[in-house]
């Protein structure tokens, strides 16, 4: 992995935070280069501007492909797990006086901080009620972020290692728990890119992230390789579907599936399996 070096010139103007320790003065901090920067930037643009040209006569095939992809994304538990890890990262940044919004402009009246921050979130495991945090038994999600001269980089990356997740979470009550007839016991292993599309969330419901995952996911006793991406926009999730004629459509998950291409948009009812053009 490539790296950049940033010189910190004075104690009052900058603080280097690495491995949980503070230092100041004429030190040097090595800033790692986030993985897959160019590919991630291209994905961000695809979500903003879908590249597929949708053919009304073939939209049912796109809808079927979207449904198949939806079943692979584990959206009933994975977005909340990753959003929670990023919210813990925000807490760590806030505690260190570091920026938590990549869209903000640094305040030039204040010292500009440069930092590499890594947070390890121990997974909750499958037990109900949950036991005390136990990384050896339940695994973890580790994420890394960079603050470069007073500005948070949007690229956050990390690794899930034998992370055991339960849905609904242990002790859950209310609508989600009462509407779920089965418990999902999942295992996550792989690499993650969590590109921040807005301020880091204070809680999972505020997350705005592009998620890129490559690794393996186990649900119950079924384990398989997985490679995908999806976008979290607070309570809404979107994902890409390649179209046979070329390019990607963007699918929005809701009471219906919204399918947006470069030329048109559709709303598809998953009960009647019919799609209506909306734009």
C-alpha positions in Angstrom: 0.0 0.0 0.0 1.4 3.4 -0.9 1.7 6.1 1.8 2.2 9.9 2.0 4.2 11.7 4.7 2.9 14.9 6.3 5.2 17.1 8.4 3.7 18.6 11.5 5.4 21.9 12.3 4.4 23.1 15.7 2.6 21.9 18.8 0.0 24.7 18.6 -0.8 24.1 15.0 -1.2 20.4 14.7 -1.5 17.2 16.6 -0.5 13.7 15.3 -2.8 10.9 16.6 -1.6 7.4 15.9 -2.2 4.2 17.8 -4.2 6.1 20.4 -1.3 8.4 21.4 -0.9 12.2 21.0 2.3 13.9 19.9 3.3 17.3 18.8 6.2 19.3 17.5 8.3 18.8 14.4 7.3 15.1 14.0 6.3 13.2 10.9 3.1 11.2 10.5 2.8 8.6 7.8 -0.6 8.7 6.2 -1.6 5.5 4.4 -3.3 5.7 1.0 -6.9 4.2 1.2 -7.3 1.1 -1.0 -9.2 1.3 -4.3 -9.5 5.1 -4.4 -10.1 5.4 -8.1 -12.6 2.5 -8.2 -14.5 3.8 -5.2 -14.7 7.3 -6.8 -16.1 5.7 -10.0 -18.7 3.9 -7.9 -19.8 7.1 -6.2 -20.4 8.7 -9.6 -22.4 5.6 -10.8 -24.7 5.9 -7.9 -25.2 9.6 -8.6 -25.6 9.1 -12.4 -26.7 5.6 -13.4 -25.1 4.4 -16.7 -27.7 1.9 -18.0 -30.2 2.7 -20.7 -33.4 1.0 -19.7 -35.7 -0.7 -22.3 -39.3 -0.7 -21.3 -39.9 -4.1 -23.0 -37.1 -5.7 -21.0 -37.6 -4.0 -17.6 -39.1 -7.3 -16.1 -35.7 -8.9 -16.6 -34.0 -6.0 -14.8 -36.5 -6.3 -12.0 -35.9 -10.1 -11.7 -32.1 -9.4 -11.6 -32.6 -6.8 -8.9 -34.7 -9.2 -6.8 -31.9 -11.9 -7.1 -29.3 -9.3 -6.1 -31.4 -8.1 -3.2 -31.4 -11.6 -1.7 -27.6 -11.6 -1.7 -27.1 -8.3 0.1 -28.3 -9.3 3.7 -29.9 -5.9 4.1 -31.9 -7.0 7.1 -28.7 -6.9 9.3 -25.6 -5.8 7.4 -26.2 -2.0 7.0 -27.0 -1.6 10.7 -23.8 -3.6 11.7 -21.6 -1.4 9.5 -23.4 1.8 10.4 -22.8 1.1 14.1 -19.1 0.6 13.5 -18.9 4.0 11.8 -20.8 5.7 14.6 -18.3 4.3 17.0 -15.6 5.8 14.8 -17.3 9.2 15.0 -17.3 9.0 18.8 -13.5 8.3 18.7 -12.9 11.3 16.4 -15.1 13.6 18.5 -13.2 12.6 21.6 -9.9 13.4 20.0 -11.1 16.8 18.7 -10.9 15.5 15.1 -13.3 16.4 12.2 -16.2 14.0 11.6 -17.6 15.4 8.3 -15.7 15.0 5.0 -18.0 17.6 3.4 -17.0 20.4 5.8 -14.3 23.0 5.3 -11.6 23.2 7.9 -11.7 26.2 10.2 -8.5 28.1 9.4 -8.6 30.0 12.7 -7.8 26.7 14.6 -4.9 24.3 14.5 -5.2 21.8 11.7 -5.0 18.3 13.0 -3.6 15.4 11.0 -4.4 11.9 12.3 -4.7 8.2 11.5 -7.5 6.6 13.7 -8.3 2.9 13.9 -11.3 1.7 15.9 -12.1 -2.0 16.6 -15.8 -2.8 17.2 -16.2 -6.1 19.0 -19.2 -7.9 17.5 -22.2 -8.8 19.8 -22.3 -12.5 19.0 -25.3 -14.8 18.8 -26.2 -15.2 22.5 -29.4 -13.8 23.9 -28.9 -12.1 26.3 -25.5 -11.1 25.0 -22.5 -11.7 27.2 -19.6 -9.3 27.9 -17.5 -8.1 24.9 -15.4 -11.1 23.7 -13.4 -10.5 20.6 -11.9 -14.0 20.6 -15.4 -15.6 20.6 -17.5 -13.1 18.6 -15.0 -11.5 16.2 -14.7 -7.8 15.3 -15.0 -5.1 12.7 -11.9 -2.8 12.5 -12.1 0.5 10.6 -9.5 3.1 9.8 -10.0 6.8 8.9 -7.7 9.7 8.1 -7.9 13.3 9.1 -5.5 15.2 6.8 -4.7 18.8 7.9 -8.1 19.4 9.5 -10.3 17.6 7.0 -11.7 14.1 7.3 -11.1 11.9 4.2 -14.3 10.3 3.0 -12.5 6.9 2.4 -12.8 4.7 5.5 -11.7 1.1 5.2 -11.3 -2.0 7.3 -11.7 -5.7 7.9 -14.4 -7.9 9.4 -12.9 -10.9 11.1 -15.2 -13.8 12.2 -17.8 -11.2 13.2 -20.9 -12.9 14.6 -24.1 -10.8 14.2 -27.6 -11.6 15.2 -30.8 -10.2 13.7 -32.9 -9.1 15.5 -30.3 -8.0 18.0 -30.4 -9.7 21.4 -33.0 -8.1 23.7 -34.9 -6.4 20.8 -38.5 -5.4 21.3 -41.0 -3.5 19.2 -41.9 -3.6 15.5 -38.7 -5.2 14.1 -38.6 -8.0 16.7 -42.4 -8.7 16.6 -42.5 -8.8 12.8 -39.6 -11.3 12.5 -40.5 -14.9 12.9 -36.9 -16.3 12.7 -33.6 -15.2 14.1 -30.7 -14.8 11.7 -27.3 -15.8 13.0 -24.7 -14.4 10.6 -20.9 -14.5 10.2 -18.9 -11.8 8.3 -15.3 -12.2 7.1 -13.7 -9.8 4.5 -12.5 -6.4 3.5 -14.6 -3.3 3.6 -14.6 0.2 2.1 -17.0 2.6 3.8 -17.1 5.8 1.8 -18.7 8.6 3.8 -21.3 10.6 1.8 -22.0 13.0 4.7 -21.2 13.6 8.3 -20.3 10.4 10.2 -23.5 9.2 12.0 -24.1 9.6 15.7 -26.3 6.5 15.5 -26.9 3.8 12.8 -30.1 5.5 11.5 -28.1 8.6 10.4 -25.5 6.8 8.3 -24.7 8.0 4.7 -22.3 5.5 3.3 -21.2 3.7 0.2 -20.3 0.1 1.3 -18.0 -2.1 -0.7 -17.5 -5.6 0.6 -15.4 -8.6 -0.6 -15.1 -11.8 1.4 -17.5 -14.4 2.8 -20.9 -14.3 4.6 -22.4 -17.1 6.6 -26.1 -17.2 7.4 -26.9 -20.2 9.7 -24.9 -23.1 8.3 -24.7 -21.7 4.8 -21.5 -19.9 4.0 -20.5 -18.5 0.6 -18.2 -15.9 -1.1 -19.7 -12.5 -1.6 -18.6 -9.4 -3.4 -21.0 -6.4 -3.7 -21.6 -2.8 -3.0 -24.6 -0.8 -1.8 -25.4 2.7 -0.6 -27.0 3.7 2.7 -28.8 7.0 2.8 -30.1 7.2 6.3 -33.1 4.8 6.3 -32.9 4.1 2.6 -30.7 1.5 0.8 -29.7 1.5 -2.9 -27.7 -1.0 -4.9 -26.4 -1.5 -8.5 -27.7 -4.0 -11.0 -25.8 -4.6 -14.3 -28.0 -4.4 -17.4 -27.5 -6.8 -20.3 -27.3 -3.9 -22.8 -24.5 -2.3 -20.8 -24.1 -0.1 -17.8 -25.6 -0.2 -14.3 -29.1 0.7 -13.0 -29.5 1.8 -9.5 -32.2 0.1 -7.4 -33.9 1.7 -4.4 -35.3 -0.6 -1.7 -38.7 0.3 -0.3 -42.3 -0.9 -0.4 -41.6 -1.2 -4.1 -38.3 -1.5 -6.0 -37.3 1.8 -7.7 -35.1 1.2 -10.7 -33.3 4.2 -12.2 -31.3 4.2 -15.4 -29.7 7.0 -17.4 -32.8 7.5 -19.5 -35.8 6.4 -17.4 -37.0 5.3 -14.0 -39.5 2.5 -13.0 -41.4 1.5 -9.9 -41.8 -2.3 -9.5 -44.4 -4.0 -7.3 -42.9 -7.2 -5.8 -46.3 -8.8 -5.2 -47.7 -8.4 -8.7 -44.2 -8.5 -10.3 -45.2 -5.5 -12.5 -43.2 -2.3 -13.2 -44.5 1.1 -14.1 -42.4 3.9 -15.7 -42.1 6.9 -13.4 -39.7 9.1 -15.3 
